Amino acid sequence: MPYLSKTATKELHVFSDASEKAIAAVAYLRTTDSSGEPNIGFILGKAKVAPTSGHTIPRLELSAAVLAVEITQTIVNNLDLDTVKFYTDSKVVLGYISNETRRFFIYVANRVEKIRKFSSPSQWNYVPTNRNPADSGTRSVPAHDIHLTHWSVKEQIHKRNPIANLNPFLDERGLLRAGGRIAKSDLNLREKKPLIVPGRHHIAILLVRHYHDKIKHQGRHFTYGAIRSAGFWIIGAKRLISSFIHKCVTCRKLRDKTECQIMSDLPEDRLEPSPPFTNVGIDTFGPWTIVSRKTRGGYANSKRWAILFTCLVTRAVHIELIEEMSSSAFINAVRRFAAIRGQVKIFRSDRGTNFIGAIDDLLRLTQSTSKMDPSRTFFIILVQLGSSIRHIRPTWVEPGKE
Ligand SMILES: [Zn+2]
């Protein structure tokens, strides 16, 4: 390579990274020419699918470091280099490599031996994940553990970073946990030092879905509680949970209002501005038993009914008590009502209510006790009062149309 031979210095920078699904290593050559001008070029990259099970992230990171050493061997055999530097975003791996005293499990020991056979601990450096080019070799996976590690250096946490006030620290497995001041409480470690999960990451949604399902679609407080007691601290959890529940089909089915028919337009006599009790609805209720007087042997009971007059516009009510279900009692009640409340334009009554029953009773009673047509009697009163009546049985036609 004629270009390379003219350069003043040749440095090899090798980066390694791992996720649950892949390990990767990338090598760059940094050259400086005689005038001091630097030039950086990609030399070699290699990625491998991670072993399927039983490997912690630090172990995978260690395997990635071995891969870095392996590709470096290939390069060194073909290139003359001044210096070689290695980078990993795993502090655990750096710990393994620089360790002089601790004894490791065979898995770790074998790999550390491989690395140290070819490189010295002084060649190994830390690089934050977001500046680790090897990260892209592993990035197709939701490797939240790895992404978390780039926050692992405390000095790097910006004051405005949402996790800054959580006192984050790295645990022995290289996972980022929230510190906090409840270390002496009775809670278990998971709850005391929850794993920090970035709220915008897919894994956060997966966690919310899982625990929301697990607690059978209870509300956001329960969902939040379930996530916390499982040992996760999701940044912006409350908002995430709320929006998740809002979109949750099961929750919508359970909590939404039932669909209902749109009511037809109100009749005009329910709407027209007018003095109270201009348009009136009538209903009866009762009977109930009352003590009417004391006797020597005890009490005498009798029954009472009430007639309810409702103003159809203002919903004001007027109640008249009647002592018997007779047409005269009813008519007197209407008269008393009209005397107090003034002239009524329209009386309206729903079908199928007590009122219809009362009218039936009235009809039967008055027919048997009086020669006079009861409807006629009532209408005479209504005409006298200047009122009309609607929505009553077909036999009860409007006054004047009889
Ligand atoms: Zn739900």
Residues whose N, C-alpha, C, O or C-beta is under 5 A from the ligand:
A	BS01	ZN	H217 C248 T250 C251
